[in-house]
Amino acid sequence: DFDFCDIDTFDMSDPEAYSKYDWSLYGTVINCGAYTAVDRAETPEGRVIAWKANATGPALLARTCAGHGITLVHVSSDYVFDGTAEVHTEDEPLSPLSVYGQTKAAG
């Protein structure tokens, strides 16, 4: 069995939202949630939303999963690198060029 939710049913950037779930029911959480409007993330309004969705939310989710012994799989884009290499490795230092990339790296 699995559960699926989106921002309308679970805002992972809201600490209060976590109390609505019985986390003991879960062994793995797969997070694909993100703010993906790259250009809009560079605006004052978009920056706030991007940080909530791409950094604050994943941090709260990771903390919750760790506290309950739940495996967390976080699916994200590669905007955390500057694109100067043809292939970026997992051990390469982060080098985001934009607010969007910074929020993805923080997440």
C-alpha positions as a printed NumPy array, in Angstrom:
array([[  0.   ,   0.   ,   0.   ],
       [  1.028,   3.601,  -0.426],
       [ -0.269,   7.088,   0.198],
       [  0.118,  10.023,  -2.145],
       [ -0.267,  13.674,  -1.287],
       [  0.372,  17.037,  -2.844],
       [  0.641,  20.59 ,  -1.592],
       [ -3.163,  20.804,  -1.247],
       [ -3.212,  17.965,   1.295],
       [  0.262,  18.233,   2.853],
       [  2.374,  21.386,   2.904],
       [  5.73 ,  19.912,   3.925],
       [  7.05 ,  23.404,   4.752],
       [  4.431,  23.765,   7.503],
       [  5.623,  22.213,  10.794],
       [  2.008,  21.856,  11.931],
       [  1.169,  19.579,   8.99 ],
       [  3.389,  16.791,  10.329],
       [  1.175,  16.172,  13.361],
       [ -1.68 ,  15.057,  11.082],
       [  0.103,  11.819,  10.109],
       [  0.809,   8.59 ,  11.964],
       [  4.433,   8.257,  10.894],
       [  4.711,   4.774,  12.403],
       [  2.751,   3.514,   9.376],
       [  5.56 ,   4.387,   6.952],
       [  8.828,   2.656,   6.144],
       [  9.828,   4.778,   3.151],
       [  8.916,   8.264,   1.971],
       [  9.645,   9.34 ,  -1.595],
       [  9.72 ,  13.109,  -1.972],
       [  9.241,  14.473,  -5.483],
       [  7.719,  17.734,  -4.335],
       [  9.353,  20.969,  -5.402],
       [  8.848,  24.469,  -6.656],
       [ 10.066,  24.183, -10.237],
       [  9.365,  27.619, -11.702],
       [ 13.055,  28.397, -12.237],
       [ 12.614,  31.938, -13.582],
       [  9.875,  32.823, -11.103],
       [ 12.158,  31.759,  -8.231],
       [ 14.221,  34.842,  -9.057],
       [ 11.318,  37.176,  -8.177],
       [ 10.601,  38.398,  -4.638],
       [  7.391,  36.337,  -4.398],
       [  8.837,  33.259,  -6.079],
       [ 11.956,  33.318,  -3.91 ],
       [  9.857,  32.89 ,  -0.756],
       [  7.856,  30.026,  -2.247],
       [ 10.98 ,  28.338,  -3.633],
       [ 12.735,  28.413,  -0.268],
       [  9.672,  26.978,   1.479],
       [  9.153,  24.182,  -1.035],
       [ 12.747,  23.342,  -1.917],
       [ 14.625,  23.918,   1.337],
       [ 12.378,  24.264,   4.394],
       [ 10.014,  21.451,   3.383],
       [ 12.689,  18.852,   2.622],
       [ 14.545,  19.744,   5.842],
       [ 11.4  ,  19.228,   7.936],
       [ 10.588,  16.026,   6.059],
       [ 14.126,  14.689,   6.557],
       [ 14.022,  15.523,  10.263],
       [ 10.658,  13.791,  10.621],
       [ 11.772,  10.69 ,   8.731],
       [ 15.015,  10.457,  10.71 ],
       [ 13.105,  10.776,  13.966],
       [ 10.851,   7.871,  13.032],
       [ 13.471,   5.644,  11.406],
       [ 11.903,   6.118,   7.965],
       [ 13.963,   5.863,   4.774],
       [ 13.686,   9.1  ,   2.789],
       [ 14.292,   9.169,  -0.959],
       [ 14.576,  12.738,  -2.228],
       [ 14.216,  13.211,  -5.993],
       [ 15.595,  16.515,  -7.235],
       [ 16.987,  18.308, -10.255],
       [ 20.626,  18.968, -11.017],
       [ 20.432,  22.763, -10.73 ],
       [ 22.792,  22.495,  -7.764],
       [ 25.762,  22.506, -10.159],
       [ 27.042,  25.318, -12.371],
       [ 27.127,  23.33 , -15.621],
       [ 30.845,  23.835, -16.239],
       [ 31.48 ,  20.076, -16.395],
       [ 29.928,  17.734, -18.931],
       [ 29.183,  15.212, -16.171],
       [ 28.769,  16.184, -12.526],
       [ 29.635,  13.595,  -9.872],
       [ 27.883,  12.98 ,  -6.567],
       [ 30.951,  14.04 ,  -4.585],
       [ 31.397,  17.328,  -6.463],
       [ 30.988,  20.46 ,  -4.324],
       [ 27.685,  22.269,  -4.872],
       [ 27.895,  25.353,  -7.088],
       [ 24.41 ,  26.717,  -7.824],
       [ 24.152,  29.826,  -9.995],
       [ 20.653,  31.015,  -9.138],
       [ 18.187,  31.368,  -6.28 ],
       [ 16.416,  28.315,  -7.651],
       [ 19.643,  26.313,  -7.583],
       [ 20.451,  27.575,  -4.093],
       [ 17.078,  26.395,  -2.793],
       [ 17.544,  22.983,  -4.433],
       [ 21.033,  22.683,  -2.896],
       [ 19.696,  23.656,   0.522],
       [ 17.009,  20.983,   0.224]])
